[in-house]
Amino acid sequence: MLWKCTVCSYYHKGDAAPDKCPKCGAPAEKFVALSDADAQKVFMSERTNDIHMEIMGLTMKIVELSKEGIDLDLDPPCVALFEDAIEEALVIKNRCRAELETHMQRGKF
């Protein structure tokens, strides 16, 4: 069974709610048991949420490497490619961020 703290949205897996929330300290009465369908959404989305977060981290690595390439300033086409890479990486990062926000709004996080 999956339980959700109504104070801070912490999820707890177990037969009963914890005595107190490990995140915010709310008492067990502040936890609600999720329906099987809602719990399934949370469980199924765990991996995709992780993937989105990993992609966001990779986009920042692209930004870092591209900035290094810009600083090397080999030639204008090369610099332009790195500048484009930064813009494209930030678009991907923002898409993932928006999708995670959608997951949170739908109770899948």
C-alpha positions in Angstrom: 0.0 0.0 0.0 1.2 3.5 -0.7 0.5 6.4 1.7 0.8 10.1 1.0 1.5 12.8 3.6 -1.2 15.5 3.1 1.2 18.1 4.6 4.3 17.7 2.4 3.4 15.0 -0.2 6.0 12.5 1.1 5.2 9.0 -0.1 5.5 6.0 2.2 5.2 2.3 1.1 3.9 -0.1 3.8 1.0 -1.7 5.4 0.3 1.4 7.5 1.2 5.0 7.6 4.4 5.8 9.5 4.0 7.1 13.1 5.3 10.4 11.8 6.4 11.8 8.4 10.1 11.3 7.8 10.1 14.6 5.9 8.0 17.1 7.8 7.2 15.3 11.1 3.4 15.3 10.6 1.6 12.6 12.6 0.2 9.4 11.0 -3.3 10.9 10.8 -2.0 13.3 8.1 -1.4 10.4 5.7 -3.9 9.1 3.2 -3.9 5.7 1.6 -3.7 6.0 -2.2 -6.1 4.0 -4.4 -4.5 1.2 -6.3 -4.8 3.2 -9.5 -3.1 6.2 -8.0 -0.4 4.1 -6.4 0.2 2.4 -9.8 0.7 5.8 -11.4 3.3 6.7 -8.9 5.1 3.4 -9.2 5.1 3.4 -13.0 6.3 7.0 -13.2 9.4 6.5 -11.0 11.6 5.4 -13.8 10.5 8.1 -16.3 10.9 10.7 -13.6 14.5 9.5 -13.0 15.2 9.6 -16.8 13.9 13.2 -17.1 16.1 14.2 -14.2 19.2 12.5 -15.6 18.6 14.1 -19.0 18.4 17.5 -17.3 21.8 16.8 -15.7 23.2 15.8 -19.1 22.0 19.0 -20.6 24.0 20.9 -18.1 27.0 18.9 -19.0 26.4 19.9 -22.7 26.2 23.5 -21.6 29.5 23.3 -19.7 31.3 21.6 -22.6 30.0 24.0 -25.1 31.1 27.0 -23.0 34.6 25.4 -22.9 34.5 25.1 -26.7 33.4 28.7 -27.0 36.3 29.8 -24.8 38.8 27.9 -27.0 37.5 30.0 -29.9 38.9 27.8 -32.7 36.9 29.3 -35.5 33.5 31.0 -36.0 31.7 27.9 -37.3 32.9 25.9 -34.3 31.9 28.6 -31.9 28.5 28.9 -33.6 27.9 25.2 -33.2 28.7 25.4 -29.4 26.3 28.4 -29.1 23.6 26.4 -30.8 24.3 23.4 -28.6 23.7 25.5 -25.5 20.4 26.8 -26.7 19.2 23.4 -27.8 20.3 21.8 -24.5 18.4 24.4 -22.5 15.3 23.7 -24.6 15.6 20.0 -23.8 16.1 20.8 -20.1 13.0 23.0 -20.0 10.9 20.3 -21.8 11.9 17.8 -19.1 11.2 20.2 -16.3 7.8 20.9 -17.7 7.0 17.2 -18.0 8.1 16.6 -14.4 5.8 19.5 -13.4 3.0 17.8 -15.2 3.7 14.5 -13.5 3.6 16.3 -10.1 0.3 17.9 -10.9 -1.1 14.5 -11.9 0.2 12.8 -8.8 2.8 10.8 -10.6 5.8 11.9 -8.7 
